[in-house]
Amino acid sequence: MAKFKYMALDKEGREISGVIDSTSENRARKDLASQGIKVSRIAEVTVATESGAKAKKGKKALIGTGIKNAEITVFSRQLATLLKAGLPLLRSLEVIARQEKNPYFRTIIDQLADNVRTGNKFSDGLLQHPKVFDKLYVNMAKAGEAGGVLDTVLDRLATFQEKALKTTNKVKSAMVYPIVIMTVAIAIVIILMIFVVPQFQTIFAGMLNGARMPALTQTIIDISDFIQHNYVAAALIVLGVVIVVKLFFKTKIGIRIWDTLALKLPKIGDMVMKSTVARFTRTFGTLLASGVPILEALTITRGTIKNSLVSNALERVHDRVRDGEPLAAPLDQQKIFPTMVTSMVEVGEETGQLSEMLNRIADNYDEEVDNSVSAITSIIEPIMIVFLAVVVGTIVIALFLPIIKIVSTLTGG
């Protein structure tokens, strides 16, 4: 008896896979057919392959390490380069697996190679790792295999991932400065409240002889007392507020409010819109250039958009295109995308160069995102400095008010 791995359709037309014991491939096909299973692919599983797969499966469970987007980008670029150099897909995967430093990712690449070795498609192997290779990646690979241009598609994927990663990193870099300033501000306030304010409170209590302190000073002292004696309760209150806010913004109403604010806030809304347009056009254009049908490309692209308002607008555009309308008209009627974008899409449709036009739009908006990030950074810096000065300054003023009162009392003022 031998083991045979198969891909098939069940009685309800759903794609299934599994392993069956049989004396031959023909016998295995007949046994599956008697169960109402229509086999699309079947191959014998050797003992070496089976034990290797088990070992890799166990290794994956033990390691449990994440895979960075940059590693997937490098993988795509290397695989495209090897395929263009004339190496077979299986040999290319084996070469990349040997030099991969991340053990978890190396295990996945080995599994992709095993999948190809047993006669399955590369895209079928990608489907088995949805947390690593998203729908965009899988569908583009599938289109590349169907058209016999997998190397070209992988090259496009790598370019797409590099540009998306570059934009993301720039936005993240812009957020580093305000986060550092906020952290410093919070640390300074905590130090003042826990160590400095109590010292002044002791001094003032002795010098004022029970006289009433200024309202601002008393408020700061009350807050300091609360933090010192109820720091656990204070931490729980802050944590509770954070959890409630996060849970609220996961509800439908909260998501809509957050996404609306993200598009409406001065400067930030402009950057979010430009970043969203760049992602939409880059993803959509790359899919179309790779041979993915327009409706499927719209569906996949919609899944990559994080803003619910834009995502819902693309769903309506999909429905209109499905009904036979050209792409530009429903895009324009959603009143979300800039007029320049819809106009260039219309030109692309008329000239038959929609994918090229979409990628040009993406290039243009990537540059606009860079400019927006720089503008926001230049505005955030002085705002954060003023914020820090106001917070610390308020505490300092509150501590000096009693001193002024004491001096006035001593001078008879």
Secondary structure, DSSP 8 states (H G I E B T S, - for coil): -EEEEEEEE-TTS-EEEEEEEESSHHHHHHHHHHTT-EEEEEEEE-HHHHHHHHHHHHHHHHH-----HHHHHHHHHHHHHHHHTT--HHHHHHHHHHH---HHHHHHHHHHHHHHHTT--HHHHHHT-TTTS-HHHHHHHHHHHHHT-HHHHHHHHHHHHHHHHHHHHHHHHHHHHHHHHHHHHHHHHHHIIIIIHHHHHHHHHHHHTT----HHHHHHHHHHHHHHH-HHHHHHHHHHHHHHHHHHTTSHHHHHHHHHHHHHSTTHHHHHHHHHHHHHHHHHHHHHHTT--HHHHHHHHHHH---HHHHHHHHHHHHHHHTT--SHHHHHHTT-S-HHHHHHHHHHHHHT-HHHHHHHHHHHHHHHHHHHHHHHHHHHHHHHHHHHHHHHHHHHHHHHHHHHHHHHHHTT-
